[in-house]
Amino acid sequence: MRIVVQRVSSAHVAIAGKTVGAIDQGYMILVGIGPNDTSFVADKLAAKVAKLRVFGDEAGKMNLSIMDIGGSVLSISQFTLYADVRKGNRPGFTNAAAPELGSRLYDYFNTSLRNLGLHVETGEFGADMQVSLVNDGPVTIIYDSEAMEL
């Protein structure tokens, strides 16, 4: 899995002009699923996200987690995180999971976040979405399960 976590003061996602998910302070997360990903990987990354300490404490130091501040998550499926851009100018997407696996693990990842006590809003898997956010900081953290010890 590859996820991009952005600390936001607000974010929302719309499909065909209709807002389907919106949050105030928290994380907007782009979620990419690879063909070898599993529920184990999704659970580990969800736990990492829940414990990530990038919110300011009373001294302004990034020392608080999303759980500490009572923030929310806007989770957006993003197969293009697995784009292969090594050759030519048109990215290839054969490194992304097949839609059935991608959809299942995207839903599982969101459920895992919810089971940890987080409020999670989502877009719609496979839809053409318009995502807006106010990046706070900016703070952006990238997790790639293939490059991590889980």
Sine and cosine of phi, psi and omega as CSV:
sin_phi,cos_phi,sin_psi,cos_psi,sin_omega,cos_omega
0.00,0.00,0.57,-0.82,0.14,-0.99
-0.83,-0.56,0.80,-0.59,0.05,-1.00
-0.76,-0.65,0.60,-0.80,0.07,-1.00
-0.91,-0.42,0.89,-0.45,-0.05,-1.00
-0.97,-0.26,0.86,-0.51,0.05,-1.00
-0.89,-0.45,0.80,-0.60,0.08,-1.00
-0.96,0.27,0.80,-0.60,-0.07,-1.00
-0.77,-0.63,0.44,-0.90,0.18,-0.98
-1.00,-0.04,-0.33,0.94,0.14,-0.99
-0.23,-0.97,0.40,-0.92,0.06,-1.00
-0.32,-0.95,0.50,-0.86,0.12,-0.99
-0.49,-0.87,0.36,-0.93,0.01,-1.00
-0.77,-0.63,0.68,-0.73,0.00,-1.00
-0.81,-0.58,0.51,-0.86,0.11,-0.99
-0.79,-0.61,0.83,-0.55,-0.02,-1.00
0.79,0.61,0.64,0.77,0.06,-1.00
0.99,0.14,-0.04,1.00,-0.02,-1.00
-0.95,-0.31,0.81,-0.59,0.04,-1.00
-0.92,0.38,0.80,-0.59,0.01,-1.00
-0.92,-0.39,-0.20,0.98,0.04,-1.00
-0.33,-0.95,0.65,-0.76,0.00,-1.00
-0.43,-0.90,0.58,-0.82,0.06,-1.00
-0.66,-0.75,0.29,-0.96,0.21,-0.98
-0.99,-0.11,-0.72,-0.70,-0.08,-1.00
-0.86,0.52,0.70,-0.72,0.03,-1.00
0.38,-0.93,-0.65,-0.76,-0.02,-1.00
-0.84,-0.54,0.66,-0.75,0.28,-0.96
-0.97,-0.24,0.85,-0.52,-0.10,-1.00
-0.88,-0.47,0.81,-0.58,0.17,-0.99
-1.00,-0.03,0.78,-0.63,-0.13,-0.99
-0.86,-0.51,0.90,-0.45,0.08,-1.00
-0.92,-0.38,0.68,-0.73,-0.04,-1.00
-0.92,-0.39,0.74,-0.67,0.07,-1.00
-0.99,-0.13,0.24,-0.97,-0.08,-1.00
-0.92,0.39,-0.35,0.94,-0.02,-1.00
-0.97,-0.22,0.14,0.99,-0.03,-1.00
-0.96,0.26,0.44,-0.90,-0.06,-1.00
-0.69,-0.73,0.12,-0.99,0.07,-1.00
-0.90,0.44,-0.52,0.86,0.06,-1.00
-0.86,0.51,-0.73,0.68,0.01,-1.00
-0.89,0.46,-0.70,0.71,0.01,-1.00
-0.87,0.49,-0.69,0.73,0.03,-1.00
-0.89,0.46,-0.69,0.73,-0.01,-1.00
-0.89,0.45,-0.70,0.72,0.00,-1.00
-0.93,0.36,-0.59,0.81,0.06,-1.00
-0.88,0.48,-0.67,0.74,0.03,-1.00
-0.90,0.43,-0.64,0.76,0.04,-1.00
-0.87,0.49,-0.71,0.71,-0.01,-1.00
-0.88,0.47,-0.71,0.71,-0.03,-1.00
-0.89,0.46,-0.52,0.86,-0.06,-1.00
-0.99,-0.11,-0.13,0.99,-0.03,-1.00
-0.85,0.52,0.82,-0.58,-0.08,-1.00
-0.97,-0.26,1.00,-0.03,0.00,-1.00
-0.76,-0.65,0.18,0.98,0.07,-1.00
-0.98,-0.19,0.58,-0.82,-0.08,-1.00
-0.94,0.33,0.66,-0.75,0.12,-0.99
-1.00,0.03,-0.18,-0.98,-0.05,-1.00
-0.89,0.46,-0.36,0.93,0.04,-1.00
-1.00,-0.08,0.02,1.00,-0.01,-1.00
0.99,0.11,0.06,1.00,0.00,-1.00
-0.99,0.12,0.66,-0.75,0.05,-1.00
-0.93,0.36,0.99,-0.14,-0.13,-0.99
-0.62,-0.78,-0.02,1.00,-0.06,-1.00
-0.91,-0.41,0.53,-0.85,0.04,-1.00
-1.00,-0.05,0.17,-0.99,0.07,-1.00
-0.88,0.48,-0.53,0.85,0.03,-1.00
-0.94,0.35,-0.60,0.80,0.01,-1.00
-0.89,0.45,-0.57,0.82,-0.07,-1.00
-0.99,-0.12,-0.05,1.00,-0.02,-1.00
0.94,0.35,0.54,0.84,-0.02,-1.00
-0.99,0.17,0.10,-1.00,-0.02,-1.00
-0.86,-0.51,0.18,-0.98,0.01,-1.00
-0.84,-0.54,0.71,-0.71,0.25,-0.97
-0.94,-0.34,0.92,-0.39,-0.08,-1.00
-0.96,-0.27,0.80,-0.60,-0.06,-1.00
-0.82,-0.57,0.81,-0.58,0.06,-1.00
-0.93,0.36,0.65,-0.76,-0.14,-0.99
-0.50,-0.87,0.98,0.20,-0.03,-1.00
-0.89,0.46,-0.37,0.93,-0.04,-1.00
-0.93,0.37,-0.14,0.99,0.12,-0.99
-0.91,0.42,-0.29,0.96,0.04,-1.00
-0.98,-0.21,0.37,0.93,0.02,-1.00
-0.89,0.46,0.67,-0.74,0.11,-0.99
-0.98,-0.22,0.92,-0.40,-0.07,-1.00
-0.88,-0.47,0.39,0.92,-0.05,-1.00
-0.94,0.35,-0.54,0.84,-0.04,-1.00
-0.82,-0.57,0.60,-0.80,0.10,-0.99
0.92,0.40,-0.28,-0.96,-0.05,-1.00
-0.90,-0.43,-0.10,1.00,0.02,-1.00
-0.96,-0.29,0.88,-0.48,-0.04,-1.00
-0.92,0.39,0.52,-0.85,0.13,-0.99
-0.97,-0.25,0.49,-0.87,-0.07,-1.00
-0.84,-0.55,0.36,0.93,-0.01,-1.00
-0.94,0.35,-0.23,0.97,0.03,-1.00
-0.99,0.13,-0.16,0.99,0.04,-1.00
-0.99,0.12,0.40,-0.92,0.05,-1.00
-0.91,0.41,0.45,-0.89,0.14,-0.99
-0.87,0.49,0.49,-0.87,-0.08,-1.00
-0.80,0.60,-0.63,0.78,-0.02,-1.00
-0.89,0.46,-0.74,0.67,0.03,-1.00
-0.92,0.39,-0.69,0.73,0.00,-1.00
-0.85,0.53,-0.73,0.68,0.00,-1.00
-0.89,0.45,-0.71,0.70,-0.03,-1.00
-0.89,0.46,-0.72,0.70,-0.04,-1.00
-0.97,0.26,-0.51,0.86,0.11,-0.99
-0.88,0.48,-0.75,0.67,0.04,-1.00
-0.88,0.47,-0.66,0.75,0.00,-1.00
-0.89,0.45,-0.70,0.72,0.03,-1.00
-0.84,0.54,-0.70,0.71,0.01,-1.00
-0.91,0.42,-0.64,0.76,0.06,-1.00
-0.90,0.44,-0.64,0.77,0.02,-1.00
-0.88,0.47,-0.67,0.74,0.07,-1.00
-0.87,0.49,-0.70,0.72,0.01,-1.00
-0.89,0.45,-0.65,0.76,0.01,-1.00
-0.90,0.43,-0.37,0.93,0.07,-1.00
-1.00,0.09,-0.04,1.00,0.06,-1.00
0.98,-0.21,0.14,0.99,-0.02,-1.00
-1.00,-0.01,0.58,-0.82,0.15,-0.99
-0.99,0.13,0.82,-0.57,-0.08,-1.00
-0.82,-0.57,0.82,-0.57,0.17,-0.99
-0.97,-0.26,0.43,-0.90,-0.04,-1.00
-0.66,-0.75,0.27,-0.96,0.24,-0.97
-1.00,0.04,-0.50,-0.86,0.02,-1.00
-0.80,-0.60,0.83,-0.55,-0.04,-1.00
-0.82,0.57,0.78,-0.63,0.08,-1.00
0.99,0.17,-0.05,1.00,-0.03,-1.00
-1.00,0.10,0.36,-0.93,0.15,-0.99
-0.99,0.13,0.95,-0.31,-0.12,-0.99
-0.91,-0.42,0.49,-0.87,0.14,-0.99
-0.92,-0.40,0.89,-0.46,-0.08,-1.00
-0.93,-0.36,0.76,-0.65,0.07,-1.00
-0.83,-0.56,0.60,-0.80,0.02,-1.00
-0.46,-0.89,0.40,-0.92,0.18,-0.98
-0.93,-0.36,0.98,-0.21,-0.04,-1.00
-0.95,0.32,0.82,-0.57,-0.07,-1.00
-0.99,-0.12,0.95,-0.32,0.05,-1.00
0.74,-0.68,-0.95,0.32,-0.07,1.00
-0.96,0.26,0.54,-0.84,0.10,-1.00
-0.81,-0.59,0.87,-0.49,0.01,-1.00
-0.70,-0.71,0.81,-0.58,-0.02,-1.00
-0.85,-0.53,0.72,-0.70,0.01,-1.00
-0.93,-0.38,0.77,-0.64,0.11,-0.99
-0.92,-0.40,0.73,-0.69,0.10,-0.99
-0.77,-0.64,0.93,-0.36,-0.10,-1.00
-0.87,0.50,-0.45,0.89,-0.01,-1.00
-0.96,0.29,-0.32,0.95,-0.03,-1.00
-0.96,-0.29,0.20,0.98,-0.08,-1.00
-0.86,-0.52,0.38,-0.92,0.22,-0.98
-1.00,0.02,0.87,-0.49,0.02,-1.00
-0.96,-0.27,0.00,0.00,0.00,0.00
